[in-house]
Amino acid sequence: MKQVNIGMAGTGFAADFHAEAARHVTGISAVIVAVTSGHFDNAVRFAQQHNVGKKYQTYDEMLGDADIDVVDLCVPTHLHLPMALQAAAAGKHVIVEKPLTGYTAAAGHQTAELIGDTVRRQQMLDHTLARMDELEAALDAAGVKLLYAENWVYAPALAKARALLSAGNGTIMRLKAEESHSGSHASYATHWSLAGGGSLLRTGSHPAGGVLHMKQFEGLHRRGKPIRPRSVMAEVGFLTKMETFVAEQHKYLGHNLVDCEDWGAALITFEDDSVAEVVSSDVVLGGIYNQMEIFSSNGRIRCNMNPNDQVLAYAPGNDSFGDEYLAEKISTRDGWNFASPDEHWASGYHQEMQDFIEAIAHQREPLSGWLLARDVVAVIYAAYVSAEEGRRVEVPT
């Protein structure tokens, strides 16, 4: 059996479910052989929890490990691109969480600066595109792959949608996609300088990635090349800064964003004149809502990644089911809840890692790779320009 060795950078929420996904890979042995973290104590804890043999004080030290085939970057957004550049220089393949990058403190600002309030969005777009060009050149020069961890691409619901569209051979006319919840649990999400943007980037990367992927897939299937985005119009909102909300004594929604938006909507037009509507929000209670609807010339498909009604559980009290996991970001355990039987599988995490490991072992491209990672960032930063300037903006391709 072939073996692919993984070096894990980061030890938080994403690293845990990536480690679980690696254990589910079949046909190839996917082994996390090393881990590093900004705090070495966290690396020690992660190594013990996931049976990892080597623990490194620094990322640079881990990159020197000749046994490692691929680096898995489960780190805050502002570290994605510089760490991916380092990995490419060391000859390692790169798994990177969404979004690929953004205009962050790595652009020359201090992390405490409120760049979301002071920097023009066109400047952000130009700088971010230039940095992505730099990374693409580095990946090409090193001959390594970027494996973009957009789990929507691998969710069973979207996989079935692809199969239906392939069989029907219709034209995708319109798409609608949304991810909404009650606010991020990541501490870095509060500042643009760390997150690279607010809800439209951090949360909207999923629905944007979903619709962009479906049009790429349609183009490859029907004409042998992906259908790319052409232009975008957008709005963003700072809804938790509304005076009436600020005055409320008890708040169920996250409200700690400093210079980042908590709602965004983008209308994307593709080069074949089809359209997609993407919505992201941090002001929705009741759990996570991951949904896409596809309107084709010969059918209509609804994809509900979250929530789904496989298991509905009613609890008269918060402790009715003890500490058994129900679903992510639910506002209360009282009353009716959608209790996910296997949230990671339904979200596509296991299938995503399977594809990545196979892509490395068999030297092929992943289903979610460089082009999707790059186009998601280009679309969302063009959307930020549109929201700031109140006009349609061409998407640089």
C-alpha positions as CSV (number, residue, x, y, z in Angstrom):
1,M,0.0,0.0,0.0
2,K,1.3,3.5,-0.9
3,Q,1.8,5.9,1.9
4,V,1.5,9.7,1.9
5,N,3.1,11.5,4.9
6,I,1.4,14.7,6.2
7,G,3.0,17.5,8.2
8,M,0.2,19.3,10.1
9,A,0.6,23.0,10.7
10,G,-1.9,24.2,13.3
11,T,-3.7,22.3,16.0
12,G,-7.1,23.9,16.3
13,F,-10.7,23.1,15.1
14,A,-9.8,22.5,11.4
15,A,-6.7,20.4,12.3
16,D,-8.8,18.0,14.3
17,F,-11.3,17.3,11.6
18,H,-8.5,17.0,9.0
19,A,-6.8,14.4,11.2
20,E,-10.1,12.5,11.5
21,A,-10.5,12.6,7.7
22,A,-7.0,11.3,7.2
23,R,-7.9,8.2,9.3
24,H,-10.8,7.5,6.9
25,V,-8.7,7.4,3.7
26,T,-8.8,4.0,2.1
27,G,-6.5,2.3,-0.5
28,I,-3.6,4.5,0.5
29,S,-2.1,5.0,3.9
30,A,-2.4,8.7,4.9
31,V,-0.3,9.3,8.0
32,I,0.2,12.5,10.0
33,V,3.9,12.1,10.8
34,A,4.6,15.5,12.2
35,V,2.9,18.5,13.8
36,T,3.8,22.1,14.6
37,S,1.9,24.9,16.2
38,G,2.5,28.5,17.3
39,H,2.4,27.2,20.9
40,F,4.4,24.1,21.3
41,D,2.2,22.8,24.1
42,N,-0.6,22.6,21.6
43,A,1.6,20.5,19.3
44,V,2.3,18.1,22.2
45,R,-1.4,17.8,22.9
46,F,-2.3,17.3,19.3
47,A,0.4,14.6,18.9
48,Q,-0.9,12.7,21.9
49,Q,-4.5,12.9,20.8
50,H,-3.8,11.8,17.2
51,N,-0.8,9.5,17.7
52,V,1.7,11.8,15.8
53,G,5.3,10.8,16.2
54,K,7.2,14.0,15.6
55,K,6.6,17.4,17.2
56,Y,8.4,20.5,15.9
57,Q,8.9,23.8,17.6
58,T,8.7,25.8,14.4
59,Y,7.2,25.5,10.9
60,D,10.7,26.0,9.4
61,E,12.0,22.9,11.2
62,M,9.1,20.8,10.1
63,L,9.6,21.8,6.4
64,G,13.1,20.3,6.7
65,D,11.7,16.9,7.4
66,A,12.4,14.8,4.3
67,D,9.7,12.3,5.2
68,I,6.9,14.8,4.7
69,D,5.1,14.7,1.3
70,V,2.4,17.3,2.0
71,V,1.9,20.1,4.4
72,D,-1.6,20.7,5.8
73,L,-2.1,24.3,6.6
74,C,-4.8,24.6,9.3
75,V,-3.8,28.1,10.3
76,P,-5.4,31.6,10.3
77,T,-6.0,33.1,6.8
78,H,-3.2,35.7,7.1
79,L,-0.7,32.8,7.3
80,H,-2.0,30.8,4.4
81,L,-0.1,32.3,1.5
82,P,3.3,32.9,3.2
83,M,3.3,29.4,4.6
84,A,2.2,28.0,1.2
85,L,5.1,29.8,-0.4
86,Q,7.5,28.3,2.1
87,A,6.1,24.8,1.5
88,A,6.5,25.1,-2.2
89,A,10.1,26.3,-1.8
90,A,10.7,23.2,0.3
91,G,9.2,21.0,-2.4
92,K,6.1,20.0,-0.4
93,H,2.6,19.7,-1.7
94,V,0.2,22.0,0.1
95,I,-3.3,21.5,1.6
96,V,-4.8,24.9,2.5
97,E,-8.0,25.7,4.2
98,K,-10.4,28.2,2.7
99,P,-10.0,31.0,1.7
100,L,-6.6,30.7,0.0
101,T,-5.6,34.2,1.0
102,G,-6.8,37.8,1.5
103,Y,-5.5,41.3,2.1
104,T,-4.2,40.9,5.7
105,A,-1.5,42.0,8.0
106,A,0.9,40.0,5.7
107,A,0.4,42.9,3.2
108,G,2.6,45.1,5.4
109,H,0.2,46.2,8.1
110,Q,0.3,45.6,11.8
111,T,-2.2,43.1,13.0
112,A,-4.0,45.7,15.2
113,E,-4.6,48.1,12.3
114,L,-8.2,48.5,11.3
115,I,-7.5,48.0,7.6
116,G,-11.1,47.1,6.8
117,D,-11.9,50.8,7.6
118,T,-9.0,52.5,5.9
119,V,-7.8,50.6,2.8
120,R,-9.5,51.0,-0.6
121,R,-10.9,47.7,-1.9
122,Q,-9.3,48.1,-5.3
123,Q,-5.9,48.3,-3.6
124,M,-6.8,45.1,-1.8
125,L,-7.8,43.3,-5.0
126,D,-4.7,44.4,-6.9
127,H,-2.3,43.4,-4.1
128,T,-4.0,40.0,-3.5
129,L,-4.0,39.1,-7.2
130,A,-0.3,39.9,-7.4
131,R,0.4,37.7,-4.4
132,M,-1.6,34.8,-5.8
133,D,0.4,35.1,-9.1
134,E,3.5,34.8,-7.0
135,L,2.3,31.6,-5.4
136,E,1.2,30.1,-8.7
137,A,4.7,30.7,-10.1
138,A,6.2,29.1,-7.0
139,L,4.0,26.0,-7.3
140,D,4.8,25.6,-11.0
141,A,8.5,26.0,-10.4
142,A,8.5,23.4,-7.6
143,G,6.2,21.0,-9.4
144,V,4.0,20.7,-6.4
145,K,0.2,20.8,-6.0
146,L,-2.1,23.1,-4.2
147,L,-5.0,21.1,-2.7
148,Y,-7.8,23.6,-1.9
149,A,-9.9,22.4,1.1
150,E,-13.3,23.5,-0.1
151,N,-15.4,20.8,1.4
152,W,-18.6,21.9,-0.5
153,V,-17.0,20.4,-3.6
154,Y,-16.9,17.0,-1.9
155,A,-20.2,17.0,0.0
156,P,-22.4,14.1,-1.1
157,A,-25.2,16.5,-2.1
158,L,-23.0,18.2,-4.6
159,A,-21.5,14.9,-5.8
160,K,-25.0,13.7,-6.6
161,A,-25.8,17.0,-8.3
162,R,-22.8,16.6,-10.6
163,A,-23.9,13.1,-11.5
164,L,-27.4,14.3,-12.3
165,L,-26.1,17.2,-14.4
166,S,-23.7,14.9,-16.3
167,A,-26.5,12.4,-17.1
168,G,-28.9,15.0,-18.2
169,N,-26.4,17.1,-20.1
170,G,-28.4,20.3,-19.5
171,T,-27.2,23.9,-19.2
172,I,-26.9,25.5,-15.8
173,M,-28.9,28.7,-16.1
174,R,-28.8,30.0,-12.6
175,L,-27.4,29.0,-9.1
176,K,-28.3,30.1,-5.6
177,A,-26.0,29.4,-2.6
178,E,-25.8,30.5,1.0
179,E,-23.9,29.8,4.1
180,S,-25.3,31.4,7.3
181,H,-24.9,31.0,11.0
182,S,-24.7,33.0,14.2
183,G,-21.1,34.1,14.0
184,S,-17.6,32.7,13.8
185,H,-16.0,30.9,16.7
186,A,-12.5,31.8,15.4
187,S,-10.8,34.5,17.5
188,Y,-8.9,35.8,14.4
189,A,-12.2,36.5,12.6
190,T,-12.8,39.8,14.4
191,H,-10.1,41.8,12.5
192,W,-9.7,42.2,8.8
193,S,-5.9,42.2,9.3
194,L,-6.1,38.6,10.4
195,A,-9.1,37.2,8.5
196,G,-8.7,39.1,5.2
197,G,-12.4,40.2,5.2
198,G,-15.6,39.6,7.0
199,S,-18.6,37.3,6.3
200,L,-18.3,37.5,2.5
201,L,-14.8,36.1,2.5
202,R,-14.8,33.9,5.6
203,T,-18.2,32.4,5.3
204,G,-19.0,33.3,1.6
205,S,-16.0,31.3,0.4
206,H,-18.1,28.2,0.7
207,P,-21.1,29.1,-1.4
208,A,-18.9,31.1,-3.8
209,G,-16.6,28.0,-4.1
210,G,-19.7,25.8,-4.7
211,V,-21.1,27.8,-7.6
212,L,-17.8,28.5,-9.2
213,H,-17.0,24.8,-9.0
214,M,-20.3,23.8,-10.6
215,K,-19.7,26.1,-13.6
216,Q,-16.1,24.8,-13.9
217,F,-17.5,21.3,-13.9
218,E,-20.2,22.0,-16.4
219,G,-17.6,23.6,-18.8
220,L,-15.2,20.7,-18.5
221,H,-18.0,18.3,-19.1
222,R,-19.7,20.0,-22.0
223,R,-16.8,21.8,-23.8
224,G,-13.5,20.6,-22.3
225,K,-12.6,23.8,-20.4
226,P,-14.0,25.5,-17.3
227,I,-16.6,28.2,-17.4
228,R,-15.1,31.2,-15.6
229,P,-16.7,34.2,-13.8
230,R,-16.9,37.4,-15.8
231,S,-18.3,40.1,-13.5
232,V,-19.8,40.6,-10.0
233,M,-22.1,43.1,-8.2
234,A,-22.3,43.1,-4.5
235,E,-23.5,44.6,-1.2
236,V,-22.2,44.1,2.4
237,G,-23.7,45.0,5.7
238,F,-22.6,45.6,9.3
239,L,-25.9,44.4,10.8
240,T,-24.6,43.8,14.4
241,K,-23.7,47.5,14.5
242,M,-27.4,48.6,14.2
243,E,-28.3,50.8,17.1
244,T,-31.3,48.7,18.1
245,F,-29.2,45.6,18.2
246,V,-26.4,47.2,20.1
247,A,-28.9,48.4,22.7
248,E,-30.2,44.9,23.4
249,Q,-29.2,43.5,26.8
250,H,-29.0,39.8,25.9
251,K,-27.4,38.9,22.6
252,Y,-27.7,35.4,21.0
253,L,-25.7,36.4,17.9
254,G,-21.9,36.9,17.8
255,H,-21.2,40.6,17.9
256,N,-17.4,41.0,18.3
257,L,-16.4,41.9,14.7
258,V,-14.3,45.0,14.7
259,D,-13.8,46.1,11.1
260,C,-15.4,43.2,9.2
261,E,-18.8,42.9,7.7
262,D,-21.3,40.3,9.0
263,W,-23.5,40.0,5.9
264,G,-22.7,40.0,2.2
265,A,-24.5,39.2,-1.1
266,A,-22.9,38.9,-4.5
267,L,-24.4,38.4,-8.0
268,I,-21.9,36.7,-10.3
269,T,-22.3,36.6,-14.1
270,F,-20.3,33.9,-15.9
271,E,-18.7,34.1,-19.3
272,D,-21.6,32.0,-20.8
273,D,-24.1,34.7,-19.4
274,S,-25.4,32.3,-16.7
275,V,-25.7,33.8,-13.2
276,A,-25.2,32.9,-9.5
277,E,-26.5,34.5,-6.3
278,V,-24.2,34.0,-3.3
279,V,-25.2,35.0,0.3
280,S,-23.2,34.9,3.5
281,S,-24.3,35.9,7.0
282,D,-23.3,35.8,10.6
283,V,-26.7,36.9,11.8
284,V,-28.8,33.6,11.5
285,L,-29.7,31.6,14.5
286,G,-30.5,27.9,14.7
287,G,-27.3,26.3,13.4
288,I,-25.4,26.3,10.2
289,Y,-27.2,26.6,6.9
290,N,-25.3,25.3,3.9
291,Q,-27.5,25.2,0.8
292,M,-27.3,25.4,-2.9
293,E,-30.0,25.3,-5.6
294,I,-29.2,24.6,-9.3
295,F,-31.6,25.7,-12.0
296,S,-30.7,23.9,-15.3
297,S,-32.4,23.8,-18.7
298,N,-33.8,20.4,-17.9
299,G,-34.2,20.2,-14.2
300,R,-33.9,21.7,-10.7
301,I,-31.7,20.4,-7.9
302,R,-31.7,21.5,-4.2
303,C,-28.6,20.6,-2.1
304,N,-29.0,20.8,1.7
305,M,-25.6,20.1,3.3
306,N,-26.8,21.6,6.6
307,P,-29.2,21.1,8.1
308,N,-30.9,17.9,7.0
309,D,-33.7,16.0,8.7
310,Q,-32.2,12.5,8.8
311,V,-32.4,12.7,12.6
312,L,-34.8,15.2,14.4
313,A,-34.3,15.2,18.2
314,Y,-36.6,16.9,20.7
315,A,-35.2,17.8,24.2
316,P,-37.4,19.3,26.9
317,G,-34.2,20.3,28.7
318,N,-30.7,21.4,27.8
319,D,-29.2,18.2,29.3
320,S,-31.8,15.7,28.0
321,F,-29.1,14.1,25.8
322,G,-26.2,14.6,28.1
323,D,-23.1,15.9,26.2
324,E,-23.7,13.9,23.0
325,Y,-23.0,16.1,20.0
326,L,-26.0,17.3,18.0
327,A,-24.9,19.8,15.4
328,E,-22.5,22.8,15.0
329,K,-23.6,26.3,16.1
330,I,-27.1,25.4,17.3
331,S,-28.3,28.2,19.6
332,T,-29.9,25.9,22.2
333,R,-30.1,22.2,22.9
334,D,-33.8,22.7,24.1
335,G,-36.7,21.8,21.8
336,W,-36.3,20.3,18.3
337,N,-32.8,20.1,16.7
338,F,-31.4,18.5,13.6
339,A,-29.0,15.9,15.1
340,S,-26.5,15.1,12.4
341,P,-25.6,11.4,12.4
342,D,-22.2,12.1,10.6
343,E,-21.7,15.8,10.0
344,H,-18.1,15.4,8.7
345,W,-19.1,12.9,6.0
346,A,-22.2,15.0,5.0
347,S,-20.0,18.1,4.8
348,G,-17.5,16.3,2.5
349,Y,-14.4,16.3,4.8
350,H,-13.7,12.6,4.4
351,Q,-14.1,12.6,0.6
352,E,-12.0,15.7,0.3
353,M,-9.0,14.1,2.1
354,Q,-9.4,10.9,0.1
355,D,-9.2,12.9,-3.2
356,F,-6.2,14.9,-2.0
357,I,-4.2,11.8,-0.9
358,E,-5.1,10.0,-4.2
359,A,-4.0,13.1,-6.2
360,I,-0.6,13.1,-4.5
361,A,-0.1,9.4,-4.7
362,H,-1.2,9.1,-8.3
363,Q,0.2,12.4,-9.5
364,R,-3.1,13.8,-10.8
365,E,-5.0,17.0,-10.2
366,P,-7.5,17.2,-7.3
367,L,-11.2,18.0,-7.9
368,S,-10.6,21.2,-5.8
369,G,-7.3,22.8,-6.7
370,W,-5.5,25.9,-7.7
371,L,-8.1,27.4,-10.2
372,L,-11.0,27.2,-7.7
373,A,-8.9,28.6,-4.9
374,R,-7.7,31.5,-7.1
375,D,-11.1,32.3,-8.6
376,V,-12.9,32.3,-5.2
377,V,-10.6,35.1,-3.9
378,A,-10.7,37.0,-7.2
379,V,-14.5,37.0,-7.2
380,I,-14.9,38.0,-3.5
381,Y,-12.4,40.8,-3.7
382,A,-14.0,42.1,-6.9
383,A,-17.3,41.9,-4.9
384,Y,-15.7,44.1,-2.2
385,V,-14.8,46.6,-4.8
386,S,-18.4,46.5,-6.2
387,A,-19.9,47.0,-2.7
388,E,-17.6,50.0,-2.0
389,E,-18.0,51.7,-5.4
390,G,-21.6,50.8,-6.2
391,R,-20.9,49.3,-9.6
392,R,-20.5,46.1,-11.6
393,V,-16.8,45.0,-11.5
394,E,-15.0,42.7,-13.9
395,V,-13.4,39.7,-12.3
396,P,-9.7,39.4,-13.2
397,T,-9.0,35.9,-14.6
